Amino acid sequence: MPKPLVTDLSVGDKVATLFVIKQMALAPFKKKSGKYLTLTLGDRSGEIPARMWDNAEPAAAQVRAGQVIAVN
């Protein structure tokens, strides 16, 4: 089965594929302590925003822009 491209995705689709991190930043939660991770992920067809709510700070310490990551 071919890898789904960003341009093939619709809201609510479930994915299990690889994307490159284009941008990333930690942002504070508004109503609780801690931070979440905001990401811009991409492939050859385009970019898509993503958020990681749980364990964001340890994850952010392990990845960087330009790195390829598995997304589920």
FENTA-V692014 format. One record per residue. N is the residue number from 0. RES is the residue in three letters. PHI is phi in whole degrees, -180 to 180 (NA if undefined). D_FIRST is the distance of its C-alpha to the first C-alpha in Angstrom with 2 decimals. Layout:
<<N:RES:PHI:D_FIRST> <N:RES:PHI:D_FIRST>>
This chain:
<<0:MET:NA:0.00> <1:PRO:-70:3.82> <2:LYS:-66:6.62> <3:PRO:-70:8.84> <4:LEU:-93:12.14> <5:VAL:-53:15.52> <6:THR:-66:16.45> <7:ASP:-88:13.67> <8:LEU:-83:15.07> <9:SER:-125:17.87> <10:VAL:-55:20.53> <11:GLY:93:19.67> <12:ASP:-65:15.87> <13:LYS:-97:14.74> <14:VAL:-130:12.64> <15:ALA:-143:11.87> <16:THR:-156:11.41> <17:LEU:-107:13.94> <18:PHE:-137:16.63> <19:VAL:-95:19.98> <20:ILE:-81:23.15> <21:LYS:-86:25.17> <22:GLN:-147:28.04> <23:MET:-156:29.13> <24:ALA:-161:32.34> <25:LEU:-89:33.93> <26:ALA:-132:35.71> <27:PRO:-74:38.27> <28:PHE:-66:37.85> <29:LYS:-80:40.48> <30:LYS:-115:41.67> <31:LYS:-151:41.13> <32:SER:-76:41.40> <33:GLY:103:38.58> <34:LYS:-135:35.90> <35:TYR:-119:32.30> <36:LEU:-106:29.88> <37:THR:-102:28.91> <38:LEU:-133:26.05> <39:THR:-114:24.67> <40:LEU:-108:21.11> <41:GLY:-153:19.41> <42:ASP:-146:16.99> <43:ARG:-67:17.61> <44:SER:-97:17.51> <45:GLY:158:20.04> <46:GLU:-129:21.33> <47:ILE:-147:21.35> <48:PRO:-78:24.05> <49:ALA:-146:23.55> <50:ARG:-133:26.14> <51:MET:-121:26.57> <52:TRP:-91:29.44> <53:ASP:-98:29.89> <54:ASN:55:30.95> <55:ALA:-68:30.59> <56:GLU:-66:33.52> <57:PRO:-64:32.49> <58:ALA:-65:28.92> <59:ALA:-63:30.47> <60:ALA:-74:32.58> <61:GLN:-103:29.62> <62:VAL:-127:27.55> <63:ARG:-150:28.54> <64:ALA:-60:27.54> <65:GLY:96:25.44> <66:GLN:-85:23.67> <67:VAL:-91:19.92> <68:ILE:-129:19.21> <69:ALA:-87:16.59> <70:VAL:-119:16.59> <71:ASN:-126:16.26>>
